[in-house]
């Protein structure tokens, strides 16, 4: 952390959590920042201690932790439970929680009701919802109510059934213009940042330059103001193939498997528990 000691995000803020104002200042100063997903208190504590300034309690938990094939089945009650645990496990990171599918599509008032739950019951500092122009009214209402909103455009995983998968978004002149329109719409509605997912790198750079709010890339190239990854992908917990945009920084699945195997071997062989693990 010493290399970041003078940074407003990586160690320069003490005694309080990172805020949306810190992120706005980082954009002005050209300072890039990292965001990871988190779904439970102990994992969130590790990331908080590592200095990750923003943690996202994503509905990606559906795929990563709850055994669903997509994010669609995740419920508000599950989000509140997971978000609360992440808040309780951290001291410094800004905690953003997803509004899951079905929690905001009905109306802006529905989005407000469920966002209030996440702030009051879980204690998060901001919410995230998918959609550009179609979600602008909801974003505006939340912001007017005092709830910071992170927008999410490009590939929006809750629309997997409409997309027929997870295709790259924004290709071609029409697609690029639609993405730019979405980005400007969420900015005008008051979002403090916007996630760009599965977007051509050149287009993501153009959007980043056009906005005064930070862009958070995931599969959107190197020119975004910030980058986010699902933590189980980043740490090598995900089995099988991962998306093209993922970089694995560890083999946590291998480490955990080896530890479990060693434990089982010692139990079978009678080496555990030993005298050190036994009461007298």
Backbone as JSON, one array per atom type, in Angstrom:
{
  "sequence": "XXXXXXXXXXXXXXXXXXXXXXXXXXXXXXXXXXXXXXXXXXXXXXXXXXXXXXXXXXXXXXXXXXXXXXXXXXXXXXXXXXXXXXXXXXXXXXXXXXXXXXXXXXXXXXXXXXXXXXXXXXXXXXXXXXXXXXXXXXXXXXXXXXXXXXXXXXXXXXXXXXXXXXXXXXXXXXXXXXXXXXXXXXXXXXXXXXXXXXXXXXXXXXXXXXXXXXXXXXXXXXXXXXXXXXXXXXXXXXXXXXXXXXXXXXXXXXXXXXXXXXXXXXXXXXXXXXXXXXXX",
  "N": [[0.8, -1.21, 0.0], [2.14, 1.16, 0.19], [2.86, 2.52, -2.13], [0.6, 3.87, -2.76], [0.21, 5.83, -0.93], [-0.28, 8.57, -0.96], [-2.67, 8.88, -2.14], [-6.13, 9.66, -2.62], [-7.84, 7.55, -2.62], [-6.45, 5.18, -2.1], [-5.45, 4.88, 0.66], [-5.13, 7.5, 1.52], [-7.38, 8.48, 2.72], [-8.6, 8.49, 5.91], [-10.29, 7.14, 8.76], [-12.85, 7.21, 7.77], [-15.29, 6.07, 5.34], [-14.65, 5.55, 1.83], [-16.06, 7.82, -0.49], [-18.6, 8.9, -2.89], [-17.8, 11.37, -3.72], [-15.03, 11.23, -3.48], [-14.52, 9.5, -5.6], [-15.33, 11.06, -7.75], [-13.41, 13.06, -7.6], [-11.16, 11.55, -8.14], [-11.58, 10.98, -10.84], [-11.28, 13.54, -11.92], [-8.6, 13.94, -11.35], [-7.38, 12.04, -12.86], [-6.93, 9.54, -11.76], [-6.85, 6.12, -11.51], [-8.94, 3.41, -10.39], [-9.76, 0.39, -8.56], [-12.35, -2.08, -8.47], [-13.97, -4.72, -6.81], [-16.14, -7.58, -6.69], [-18.03, -8.68, -3.84], [-19.43, -10.87, -1.42], [-19.74, -11.73, 1.15], [-18.87, -11.39, 4.65], [-16.14, -12.18, 5.6], [-14.59, -12.41, 3.21], [-14.98, -9.87, 2.1], [-13.69, -8.37, 4.08], [-11.01, -9.05, 3.68], [-10.54, -7.87, 1.15], [-11.03, -5.22, 1.78], [-9.0, -4.69, 3.63], [-6.9, -4.98, 1.88], [-7.07, -2.66, 0.51], [-8.87, -2.15, -1.54], [-10.93, 0.19, -3.0], [-13.66, 0.29, -3.63], [-16.36, -1.86, -3.24], [-18.48, -4.18, -4.76], [-21.53, -5.54, -4.16], [-22.66, -7.82, -5.91], [-25.32, -9.04, -8.05], [-24.23, -11.06, -9.35], [-23.57, -12.98, -7.59], [-25.45, -14.93, -7.88], [-24.52, -16.61, -9.96], [-21.97, -17.19, -8.97], [-22.02, -18.02, -6.28], [-24.49, -19.01, -5.42], [-25.35, -21.03, -7.02], [-26.98, -20.75, -9.27], [-27.75, -20.59, -12.81], [-27.81, -18.14, -14.05], [-28.01, -14.58, -13.29], [-30.6, -13.94, -12.87], [-32.47, -15.3, -11.03], [-31.88, -14.23, -8.49], [-32.9, -12.75, -5.43], [-34.42, -9.88, -3.73], [-34.33, -10.18, -0.94], [-32.16, -11.91, -0.64], [-30.14, -10.25, -1.62], [-30.16, -8.17, 0.26], [-29.37, -9.56, 2.56], [-26.75, -10.49, 1.84], [-25.47, -8.05, 1.23], [-25.58, -6.71, 3.68], [-23.84, -8.28, 5.19], [-21.4, -7.81, 3.91], [-21.08, -5.06, 4.38], [-20.81, -5.13, 7.18], [-18.4, -6.45, 7.38], [-16.45, -4.68, 6.63], [-14.59, -1.55, 6.76], [-13.7, 0.68, 5.37], [-14.11, 0.69, 2.54], [-16.22, 1.86, -0.11], [-19.45, 0.69, -0.35], [-21.37, -0.81, -2.76], [-24.48, -1.96, -3.88], [-26.2, -4.29, -5.93], [-29.36, -3.82, -7.54], [-31.5, -6.41, -7.93], [-32.82, -8.44, -10.67], [-36.14, -7.66, -11.47], [-36.52, -5.98, -9.35], [-36.69, -3.32, -9.93], [-37.68, -2.83, -12.44], [-40.4, -2.48, -12.77], [-41.28, 0.1, -12.02], [-40.17, 3.49, -11.34], [-40.75, 4.1, -8.72], [-40.8, 1.56, -7.54], [-38.09, 0.96, -7.75], [-37.08, 2.88, -5.99], [-38.23, 2.06, -3.54], [-36.98, -0.47, -3.13], [-34.3, 0.23, -3.16], [-34.14, 1.84, -0.91], [-34.46, -0.15, 1.01], [-31.99, -1.48, 0.78], [-30.22, 0.49, 1.66], [-31.19, 1.09, 4.27], [-31.63, -1.4, 5.62], [-29.41, -3.01, 4.98], [-27.26, -1.25, 4.96], [-25.67, -0.21, 2.92], [-23.86, 2.14, 0.81], [-24.52, 2.95, -1.72], [-26.35, 2.13, -4.73], [-26.65, -0.12, -7.55], [-27.92, -0.32, -10.83], [-29.16, -1.82, -13.84], [-29.22, -0.75, -17.31], [-29.7, 1.9, -19.68], [-30.98, 4.57, -21.18], [-33.55, 3.63, -20.69], [-33.63, 3.29, -17.96], [-33.32, 5.76, -16.9], [-35.25, 7.42, -15.65], [-35.74, 6.13, -13.23], [-33.2, 6.27, -12.07], [-32.95, 9.05, -11.76], [-34.99, 9.59, -9.89], [-34.06, 8.17, -7.65], [-31.63, 9.49, -7.12], [-32.58, 12.05, -6.55], [-33.79, 11.44, -4.19], [-31.66, 11.15, -2.56], [-29.99, 8.96, -2.87], [-27.09, 7.53, -3.93], [-26.26, 6.44, -7.22], [-24.94, 3.9, -9.2], [-24.68, 3.32, -12.54], [-25.26, 0.89, -15.21], [-24.35, -0.22, -18.26], [-24.22, -1.38, -21.73], [-23.37, -4.71, -22.08], [-25.81, -6.18, -20.26], [-26.28, -8.3, -17.75], [-28.71, -9.19, -16.6], [-30.44, -9.18, -18.68], [-30.06, -11.49, -20.1], [-31.74, -13.41, -21.26], [-33.1, -11.98, -23.22], [-30.98, -11.12, -24.79], [-30.04, -13.54, -25.63], [-27.78, -14.77, -24.67], [-24.42, -13.71, -23.98], [-23.44, -11.42, -25.62], [-20.97, -9.19, -27.1], [-21.44, -5.69, -26.84], [-22.36, -2.64, -28.6], [-21.13, -2.66, -31.07], [-20.58, -1.61, -34.44], [-21.91, 1.31, -36.15], [-24.51, 2.08, -35.36], [-24.9, 0.64, -32.97], [-22.82, 1.71, -31.44], [-23.59, 4.39, -31.21], [-25.96, 4.1, -29.81], [-24.99, 3.12, -27.38], [-23.47, 5.31, -26.51], [-25.51, 7.19, -26.25], [-26.95, 6.0, -24.16], [-25.04, 6.18, -22.11], [-24.78, 8.97, -21.77], [-27.37, 9.52, -21.0], [-27.67, 8.28, -18.46], [-25.77, 9.68, -17.05], [-26.83, 12.29, -17.21], [-29.1, 11.83, -15.73], [-28.12, 11.68, -13.21], [-26.41, 9.7, -12.21], [-23.52, 8.57, -10.42], [-21.44, 7.17, -11.45], [-20.64, 4.82, -14.1], [-20.94, 1.52, -15.18], [-19.35, -0.14, -17.81], [-19.89, -2.83, -19.72], [-18.52, -5.5, -21.57], [-17.78, -4.16, -24.04], [-16.45, -2.76, -27.04], [-13.02, -1.81, -26.9], [-12.09, 0.65, -27.97], [-14.43, 2.16, -28.27], [-15.28, 2.27, -25.6], [-13.26, 3.87, -24.56], [-13.85, 6.26, -25.89], [-16.35, 6.86, -24.81], [-15.62, 7.19, -22.14], [-14.05, 9.5, -22.33], [-16.0, 11.29, -23.07], [-17.64, 11.62, -20.9], [-18.21, 13.14, -17.66], [-18.4, 11.73, -15.37], [-17.05, 8.86, -13.61], [-16.09, 5.98, -15.51], [-16.51, 2.47, -15.32], [-14.87, -0.29, -16.2], [-15.53, -3.56, -17.5], [-14.41, -5.96, -19.31], [-14.03, -3.97, -21.19], [-11.77, -2.78, -22.14], [-8.65, -0.82, -21.7], [-8.98, 1.91, -21.16], [-10.91, 2.91, -19.47], [-12.0, 4.62, -16.46], [-11.92, 3.1, -14.18], [-11.69, -0.35, -13.09], [-13.44, -3.43, -12.87], [-13.79, -6.7, -11.52], [-15.33, -9.91, -11.12], [-14.85, -11.44, -8.06], [-14.31, -14.19, -7.69], [-13.57, -15.03, -10.21], [-11.27, -13.45, -10.61], [-9.56, -14.41, -8.59], [-9.18, -17.04, -9.2], [-11.05, -18.97, -8.41], [-13.14, -19.84, -9.92], [-14.38, -22.54, -11.75], [-13.33, -24.19, -14.77], [-13.61, -22.55, -17.99], [-13.13, -19.03, -18.19], [-14.45, -15.7, -18.88], [-13.1, -13.85, -21.7], [-12.08, -11.39, -20.89], [-11.12, -11.69, -18.33], [-8.52, -11.8, -15.94], [-6.6, -14.07, -14.17], [-5.42, -13.86, -10.96], [-4.54, -15.53, -9.04], [-4.52, -18.98, -7.91], [-6.79, -19.87, -6.32], [-8.71, -21.82, -6.08], [-7.26, -24.16, -6.46], [-5.5, -24.01, -4.25], [-7.31, -24.12, -2.1], [-8.48, -26.59, -2.56], [-6.26, -28.27, -2.21], [-5.74, -27.84, 0.5], [-8.07, -28.92, 1.65], [-7.81, -31.58, 0.88], [-5.45, -32.28, 2.24], [-6.31, -32.01, 4.88], [-8.3, -34.03, 5.0], [-6.68, -36.29, 4.56], [-5.07, -36.28, 6.85], [-6.95, -36.7, 8.84], [-7.88, -39.26, 8.18], [-5.52, -40.68, 8.53], [-5.02, -40.36, 11.21], [-3.47, -38.29, 12.15], [-4.56, -35.85, 12.71], [-6.96, -34.77, 15.05], [-4.0, -33.5, 16.65], [-1.82, -33.44, 19.56], [-1.53, -30.7, 20.02], [-3.93, -29.68, 19.19], [-5.72, -30.61, 21.01], [-7.57, -30.68, 24.08], [-6.58, -30.65, 27.54]],
  "CA": [[0.0, 0.0, 0.0], [2.95, 2.38, 0.31], [2.89, 3.25, -3.38], [-0.62, 4.64, -2.89], [0.03, 6.52, 0.34], [-0.76, 9.94, -1.14], [-3.88, 8.82, -2.94], [-7.38, 9.83, -1.9], [-8.56, 6.28, -2.59], [-5.62, 4.07, -1.63], [-4.74, 5.12, 1.89], [-5.13, 8.9, 1.93], [-8.59, 8.77, 3.5], [-8.6, 7.71, 7.14], [-11.37, 7.43, 9.68], [-14.17, 7.21, 7.12], [-15.36, 5.3, 4.1], [-14.57, 6.21, 0.53], [-17.36, 8.37, -0.9], [-18.74, 9.2, -4.32], [-17.01, 12.58, -3.97], [-13.66, 10.78, -3.71], [-14.46, 8.94, -6.94], [-15.4, 12.19, -8.68], [-12.1, 13.72, -7.56], [-10.23, 10.67, -8.84], [-11.8, 11.21, -12.28], [-10.67, 14.83, -12.24], [-7.15, 13.83, -11.23], [-6.87, 10.98, -13.72], [-6.52, 8.43, -10.9], [-7.64, 4.91, -11.75], [-9.22, 2.65, -9.18], [-10.22, -0.98, -8.74], [-13.54, -2.52, -7.77], [-14.19, -6.16, -6.82], [-17.37, -8.03, -6.07], [-17.91, -9.36, -2.55], [-20.75, -11.38, -1.06], [-19.76, -12.16, 2.54], [-18.04, -10.55, 5.51], [-14.71, -12.45, 5.64], [-13.96, -12.07, 1.93], [-14.98, -8.41, 2.0], [-12.67, -7.85, 4.97], [-9.71, -9.21, 3.0], [-10.42, -6.86, 0.11], [-10.97, -3.92, 2.46], [-7.64, -4.58, 4.17], [-6.0, -4.84, 0.74], [-7.18, -1.3, 0.0], [-9.8, -1.99, -2.66], [-11.74, 1.31, -2.53], [-15.09, 0.1, -3.88], [-16.79, -3.25, -3.33], [-19.8, -4.35, -5.34], [-22.3, -6.73, -3.8], [-23.31, -8.03, -7.19], [-26.2, -10.19, -8.22], [-23.36, -12.13, -9.86], [-23.59, -14.06, -6.59], [-26.28, -16.0, -8.42], [-23.65, -17.54, -10.68], [-20.72, -17.5, -8.28], [-22.16, -18.56, -4.93], [-25.79, -19.59, -5.11], [-25.58, -22.19, -7.87], [-27.88, -20.49, -10.39], [-27.08, -20.46, -14.11], [-27.76, -16.71, -14.39], [-28.3, -13.68, -12.16], [-32.04, -13.63, -12.86], [-33.25, -15.75, -9.87], [-31.49, -13.61, -7.22], [-34.0, -11.99, -4.85], [-34.08, -8.74, -2.88], [-33.97, -10.66, 0.4], [-30.79, -12.41, -0.73], [-29.24, -9.1, -1.78], [-30.08, -7.47, 1.55], [-28.57, -10.4, 3.46], [-25.34, -10.46, 1.44], [-24.95, -6.68, 1.33], [-25.37, -6.42, 5.09], [-22.64, -8.97, 5.66], [-20.25, -7.1, 3.35], [-20.93, -3.82, 5.15], [-20.3, -5.44, 8.52], [-17.03, -6.94, 7.28], [-15.56, -3.64, 6.09], [-14.52, -0.26, 7.45], [-13.27, 1.8, 4.55], [-14.57, 0.65, 1.16], [-17.58, 2.25, -0.5], [-20.18, -0.54, -0.68], [-22.44, -0.65, -3.74], [-25.25, -3.21, -4.0], [-27.06, -4.41, -7.11], [-30.79, -4.1, -7.53], [-31.63, -7.61, -8.76], [-33.88, -8.47, -11.68], [-37.48, -7.59, -10.91], [-36.56, -5.07, -8.21], [-36.79, -1.92, -10.36], [-38.21, -2.71, -13.8], [-41.83, -2.14, -12.77], [-41.46, 1.55, -11.95], [-39.17, 4.22, -10.57], [-41.12, 3.99, -7.31], [-40.33, 0.26, -7.09], [-36.64, 1.09, -7.58], [-36.85, 3.64, -4.77], [-38.58, 1.23, -2.4], [-35.98, -1.51, -2.91], [-33.03, 0.88, -2.84], [-34.23, 2.22, 0.5], [-34.19, -1.36, 1.79], [-30.55, -1.76, 0.78], [-29.55, 1.48, 2.5], [-31.64, 1.04, 5.65], [-31.49, -2.73, 6.21], [-28.06, -3.54, 4.76], [-26.27, -0.23, 5.29], [-24.8, 0.15, 1.81], [-23.78, 3.57, 0.52], [-24.97, 3.23, -3.08], [-26.95, 1.0, -5.44], [-26.38, -0.21, -8.98], [-28.98, -0.93, -11.64], [-28.82, -1.97, -15.25], [-30.03, -0.04, -18.29], [-29.35, 3.28, -19.99], [-32.11, 5.5, -21.28], [-34.76, 3.02, -20.11], [-33.55, 3.37, -16.5], [-32.99, 7.13, -16.49], [-36.25, 7.97, -14.73], [-35.5, 5.52, -11.92], [-31.96, 6.86, -11.54], [-33.22, 10.42, -11.34], [-35.78, 9.58, -8.66], [-33.19, 7.73, -6.56], [-30.68, 10.56, -6.82], [-33.34, 13.12, -5.9], [-34.07, 10.97, -2.83], [-30.41, 11.11, -1.81], [-29.37, 7.64, -3.0], [-26.13, 7.47, -5.03], [-26.55, 5.36, -8.17], [-23.99, 3.47, -10.23], [-25.41, 2.77, -13.68], [-24.63, -0.28, -15.84], [-24.8, -0.29, -19.65], [-23.51, -2.35, -22.55], [-23.93, -6.02, -21.77], [-26.48, -6.17, -18.96], [-26.52, -9.73, -17.56], [-30.1, -9.51, -16.29], [-31.15, -9.31, -19.96], [-29.48, -12.63, -20.8], [-32.74, -14.1, -22.07], [-33.38, -11.14, -24.38], [-29.78, -11.11, -25.63], [-29.74, -14.89, -26.1], [-26.4, -15.06, -24.29], [-23.66, -12.58, -23.46], [-22.68, -10.88, -26.74], [-20.37, -7.86, -27.0], [-22.37, -4.64, -27.2], [-21.81, -1.4, -29.11], [-20.44, -2.81, -32.34], [-21.26, -0.93, -35.54], [-22.22, 2.72, -35.89], [-25.77, 2.19, -34.63], [-24.68, 0.16, -31.62], [-21.97, 2.66, -30.74], [-24.37, 5.58, -30.89], [-26.91, 3.72, -28.77], [-24.26, 3.05, -26.12], [-23.14, 6.68, -26.11], [-26.76, 7.81, -25.78], [-27.23, 5.44, -22.84], [-24.07, 6.74, -21.16], [-25.14, 10.36, -21.49], [-28.66, 9.53, -20.31], [-27.5, 7.97, -17.04], [-25.05, 10.81, -16.47], [-27.78, 13.39, -17.06], [-30.05, 11.47, -14.68], [-27.47, 11.89, -11.92], [-25.55, 8.59, -11.77], [-22.18, 9.03, -10.06], [-20.51, 6.41, -12.28], [-21.35, 3.9, -14.98], [-20.23, 0.32, -15.61], [-19.4, -0.49, -19.24], [-19.56, -4.25, -19.79], [-18.41, -6.15, -22.89], [-17.85, -3.07, -25.02], [-15.16, -2.6, -27.71], [-12.14, -0.94, -26.13], [-12.04, 2.0, -28.55], [-15.69, 2.83, -27.94], [-15.27, 2.55, -24.16], [-12.4, 5.03, -24.38], [-14.57, 7.44, -26.35], [-17.38, 7.15, -23.81], [-14.92, 7.7, -20.96], [-13.65, 10.89, -22.61], [-17.18, 12.13, -23.24], [-18.37, 11.76, -19.63], [-17.5, 13.73, -16.52], [-18.45, 10.76, -14.29], [-16.15, 7.75, -13.88], [-16.53, 4.74, -16.14], [-15.95, 1.27, -14.7], [-14.84, -1.26, -17.27], [-15.4, -5.0, -17.34], [-14.39, -6.33, -20.72], [-14.19, -2.73, -21.94], [-10.47, -2.22, -22.49], [-7.82, -0.19, -20.67], [-9.12, 3.36, -21.07], [-11.92, 3.31, -18.49], [-11.44, 5.23, -15.26], [-11.79, 2.06, -13.16], [-11.9, -1.7, -13.59], [-14.07, -4.33, -11.92], [-13.87, -8.12, -11.82], [-15.93, -10.81, -10.15], [-13.67, -11.86, -7.3], [-14.01, -15.6, -7.86], [-12.83, -15.1, -11.46], [-9.97, -12.82, -10.39], [-8.72, -15.18, -7.68], [-9.03, -18.41, -9.66], [-11.98, -19.9, -7.78], [-14.1, -20.29, -10.92], [-13.98, -23.74, -12.48], [-13.49, -24.15, -16.22], [-13.23, -21.35, -18.74], [-13.65, -17.73, -17.75], [-14.54, -14.79, -20.02], [-11.85, -13.36, -22.3], [-11.57, -10.2, -20.22], [-10.69, -12.02, -16.97], [-7.15, -12.21, -15.62], [-6.54, -14.78, -12.89], [-4.28, -13.4, -10.18], [-4.17, -16.6, -8.1], [-5.23, -20.26, -8.11], [-7.37, -20.11, -5.0], [-9.41, -23.11, -6.12], [-6.24, -25.18, -6.25], [-5.01, -23.92, -2.87], [-8.35, -24.59, -1.21], [-8.6, -28.04, -2.77], [-5.11, -28.93, -1.58], [-5.93, -27.78, 1.94], [-9.12, -29.88, 2.01], [-7.23, -32.92, 0.71], [-4.51, -32.52, 3.33], [-7.11, -32.22, 6.09], [-8.91, -35.36, 4.94], [-5.62, -37.29, 4.7], [-4.63, -36.33, 8.25], [-8.02, -37.31, 9.63], [-7.86, -40.7, 7.9], [-4.29, -41.27, 9.07], [-4.94, -40.17, 12.65], [-2.55, -37.2, 12.52], [-5.38, -34.73, 13.2], [-6.23, -33.73, 15.79], [-2.84, -33.91, 17.43], [-1.81, -32.96, 20.93], [-1.7, -29.25, 20.01], [-5.34, -29.36, 18.95], [-6.52, -31.34, 21.98], [-7.63, -30.12, 25.42], [-6.12, -31.51, 28.63]],
  "C": [[0.84, 1.26, 0.0], [2.97, 3.19, -0.97], [1.66, 4.12, -3.57], [-0.83, 5.58, -1.7], [-0.5, 7.93, 0.19], [-2.07, 10.0, -1.9], [-5.12, 8.98, -2.07], [-8.14, 8.51, -1.76], [-7.76, 5.17, -1.93], [-4.78, 4.48, -0.42], [-4.76, 6.55, 2.37], [-6.32, 9.29, 2.76], [-8.56, 7.89, 4.75], [-9.79, 8.11, 8.0], [-12.75, 7.48, 9.05], [-14.11, 6.34, 5.88], [-15.08, 6.18, 2.89], [-15.97, 6.67, 0.13], [-17.4, 8.6, -2.4], [-17.98, 10.48, -4.67], [-15.54, 12.23, -4.2], [-13.5, 10.22, -5.13], [-14.52, 10.03, -8.0], [-14.05, 12.9, -8.75], [-11.06, 12.88, -8.29], [-10.36, 10.83, -10.36], [-11.11, 12.5, -12.71], [-9.14, 14.75, -12.26], [-6.54, 12.75, -12.12], [-6.38, 9.77, -12.94], [-7.43, 7.23, -11.13], [-7.83, 4.13, -10.46], [-9.84, 1.3, -9.53], [-11.48, -1.23, -7.93], [-13.62, -4.04, -7.9], [-15.58, -6.45, -6.28], [-17.05, -8.66, -4.71], [-19.31, -9.73, -2.11], [-20.85, -11.82, 0.4], [-18.73, -11.36, 3.32], [-16.55, -10.9, 5.47], [-13.98, -12.11, 4.35], [-13.89, -10.56, 1.77], [-13.91, -7.8, 2.88], [-11.28, -7.95, 4.36], [-9.52, -8.11, 1.97], [-10.31, -5.46, 0.7], [-9.57, -3.68, 3.0], [-6.61, -4.42, 3.06], [-6.08, -3.46, 0.1], [-8.06, -1.14, -1.21], [-10.82, -0.92, -2.26], [-13.24, 1.14, -2.7], [-15.37, -1.39, -4.0], [-18.23, -3.29, -3.82], [-20.42, -5.65, -4.85], [-23.18, -7.02, -5.01], [-24.31, -9.16, -7.17], [-25.49, -11.31, -8.97], [-23.19, -13.24, -8.83], [-24.45, -15.22, -7.06], [-25.46, -17.05, -9.13], [-22.53, -18.07, -9.8], [-20.89, -18.24, -6.97], [-23.45, -19.33, -4.69], [-26.17, -20.74, -6.03], [-26.55, -22.0, -9.01], [-27.07, -20.4, -11.69], [-26.92, -19.01, -14.51], [-28.01, -15.89, -13.12], [-29.79, -13.51, -11.94], [-32.75, -14.1, -11.59], [-32.94, -15.02, -8.56], [-32.6, -12.68, -6.73], [-33.5, -10.79, -4.05], [-33.65, -9.2, -1.5], [-32.53, -11.19, 0.4], [-29.8, -11.26, -0.84], [-29.07, -8.36, -0.46], [-29.19, -8.26, 2.52], [-27.09, -10.31, 3.12], [-24.74, -9.08, 1.61], [-24.69, -6.31, 2.79], [-24.1, -7.06, 5.62], [-21.38, -8.29, 5.15], [-20.01, -5.78, 4.09], [-20.31, -4.1, 6.51], [-18.86, -5.92, 8.5], [-16.02, -5.9, 6.86], [-15.62, -2.38, 6.93], [-14.33, 0.91, 6.51], [-13.85, 1.83, 3.14], [-15.97, 1.23, 1.02], [-18.29, 0.98, -0.94], [-21.36, -0.19, -1.57], [-23.16, -1.98, -3.87], [-26.13, -3.17, -5.25], [-28.53, -4.45, -6.72], [-31.0, -5.29, -8.44], [-32.78, -7.5, -9.76], [-35.25, -8.51, -11.0], [-37.63, -6.61, -9.77], [-36.71, -3.61, -8.61], [-37.43, -1.74, -11.73], [-39.66, -2.24, -13.84], [-42.05, -0.64, -12.8], [-40.3, 2.17, -11.2], [-39.47, 4.12, -9.08], [-40.7, 2.63, -6.74], [-38.82, 0.3, -6.85], [-36.31, 1.83, -6.3], [-37.12, 2.78, -3.54], [-37.47, 0.21, -2.1], [-34.6, -0.93, -2.62], [-33.0, 1.33, -1.39], [-33.97, 1.01, 1.39], [-32.69, -1.62, 1.89], [-29.79, -0.77, 1.64], [-29.91, 1.31, 3.97], [-31.35, -0.31, 6.3], [-30.08, -3.29, 6.1], [-26.97, -2.54, 5.1], [-25.33, 0.13, 4.17], [-24.83, 1.66, 1.59], [-24.28, 3.94, -0.87], [-25.59, 1.96, -3.66], [-26.53, 1.03, -6.89], [-27.58, -0.84, -9.67], [-28.59, -0.89, -13.11], [-29.74, -1.13, -16.14], [-29.6, 1.4, -18.44], [-30.55, 4.2, -19.99], [-33.35, 4.94, -20.6], [-34.78, 3.12, -18.58], [-33.32, 4.79, -15.99], [-33.97, 7.7, -15.48], [-36.04, 7.41, -13.32], [-34.25, 6.12, -11.28], [-32.22, 8.26, -11.0], [-33.99, 10.46, -10.03], [-34.91, 9.17, -7.47], [-32.24, 8.84, -6.15], [-31.37, 11.7, -6.1], [-33.68, 12.75, -4.46], [-32.82, 10.87, -1.97], [-29.69, 9.79, -1.86], [-28.4, 7.67, -4.18], [-26.36, 6.24, -5.9], [-25.37, 5.14, -9.11], [-24.81, 2.82, -11.33], [-24.62, 1.62, -14.3], [-25.2, -0.41, -17.24], [-23.88, -1.21, -20.45], [-24.17, -3.7, -22.38], [-24.52, -5.97, -20.37], [-26.95, -7.59, -18.68], [-27.95, -10.1, -17.22], [-30.95, -9.68, -17.55], [-30.66, -10.49, -20.77], [-30.5, -13.32, -21.7], [-33.12, -13.3, -23.32], [-32.2, -11.13, -25.34], [-29.53, -12.48, -26.26], [-28.32, -15.3, -25.77], [-25.74, -13.8, -23.76], [-22.8, -11.96, -24.57], [-22.08, -9.51, -26.43], [-21.37, -6.84, -27.52], [-21.64, -3.43, -27.79], [-21.04, -1.52, -30.42], [-21.26, -2.17, -33.46], [-21.65, 0.48, -35.15], [-23.48, 2.86, -35.05], [-25.6, 1.75, -33.18], [-23.83, 1.12, -30.8], [-22.75, 3.9, -30.32], [-25.38, 5.29, -29.78], [-26.21, 3.67, -27.41], [-23.91, 4.44, -25.61], [-24.37, 7.4, -25.59], [-27.12, 7.31, -24.38], [-26.31, 6.05, -21.78], [-24.44, 8.17, -20.78], [-26.46, 10.44, -20.73], [-28.5, 9.24, -18.82], [-26.71, 9.07, -16.34], [-26.0, 11.98, -16.21], [-28.79, 13.11, -15.95], [-29.45, 11.57, -13.29], [-26.62, 10.75, -11.41], [-24.15, 9.12, -11.46], [-21.09, 8.28, -10.81], [-21.32, 5.45, -13.13], [-20.43, 2.73, -15.34], [-20.43, 0.12, -17.1], [-18.96, -1.95, -19.35], [-19.59, -4.76, -21.21], [-18.64, -5.16, -24.01], [-16.49, -2.97, -25.72], [-14.31, -1.53, -27.04], [-12.12, 0.49, -26.66], [-13.28, 2.79, -28.18], [-15.73, 3.18, -26.46], [-14.38, 3.75, -23.86], [-13.09, 6.32, -24.8], [-15.65, 7.85, -25.36], [-16.74, 7.76, -22.57], [-14.53, 9.16, -21.14], [-14.85, 11.82, -22.67], [-17.9, 12.42, -21.93], [-17.53, 12.47, -18.58], [-17.62, 12.84, -15.29], [-17.55, 9.59, -14.62], [-16.83, 6.6, -14.6], [-15.79, 3.58, -15.49], [-16.01, 0.16, -15.74], [-14.82, -2.7, -16.77], [-15.54, -5.57, -18.75], [-14.58, -5.12, -21.61], [-12.86, -2.04, -22.19], [-9.83, -1.4, -21.38], [-8.1, 1.29, -20.41], [-10.23, 3.83, -20.14], [-11.23, 3.88, -17.25], [-11.19, 4.2, -14.16], [-12.03, 0.71, -13.83], [-12.52, -2.54, -12.49], [-13.97, -5.76, -12.44], [-14.67, -8.82, -10.74], [-14.8, -11.49, -9.4], [-13.32, -13.32, -7.51], [-13.31, -15.86, -9.2], [-11.4, -14.61, -11.25], [-9.02, -13.7, -9.6], [-8.58, -16.65, -8.07], [-9.89, -19.41, -8.92], [-12.97, -20.49, -8.77], [-13.58, -21.5, -11.67], [-14.17, -23.54, -13.98], [-13.07, -22.82, -16.83], [-13.85, -20.11, -18.11], [-13.71, -16.81, -18.95], [-13.17, -14.26, -20.46], [-11.24, -12.23, -21.49], [-11.03, -10.46, -18.82], [-9.2, -12.33, -16.95], [-7.17, -12.86, -14.26], [-5.26, -14.37, -12.17], [-3.84, -14.42, -9.15], [-4.89, -17.87, -8.54], [-5.83, -20.66, -6.78], [-8.13, -21.43, -4.96], [-8.43, -24.25, -5.87], [-5.73, -25.2, -4.82], [-6.03, -24.49, -1.91], [-8.55, -26.11, -1.33], [-7.48, -28.8, -2.11], [-5.25, -28.95, -0.07], [-6.97, -28.8, 2.4], [-8.6, -31.31, 1.92], [-6.29, -33.26, 1.85], [-5.24, -32.77, 4.65], [-7.7, -33.62, 6.12], [-7.87, -36.46, 5.14], [-5.18, -37.42, 6.16], [-5.68, -36.95, 9.15], [-8.0, -38.83, 9.44], [-6.66, -41.38, 8.53], [-4.12, -41.11, 10.56], [-4.0, -39.07, 13.09], [-3.28, -35.97, 13.04], [-6.63, -35.28, 13.87], [-5.05, -34.3, 16.56], [-2.92, -33.34, 18.82], [-2.05, -31.46, 20.99], [-3.14, -28.84, 19.84], [-6.27, -30.03, 19.95], [-6.44, -30.66, 23.34], [-7.13, -31.14, 26.45], [-7.04, -31.36, 29.82]]
}
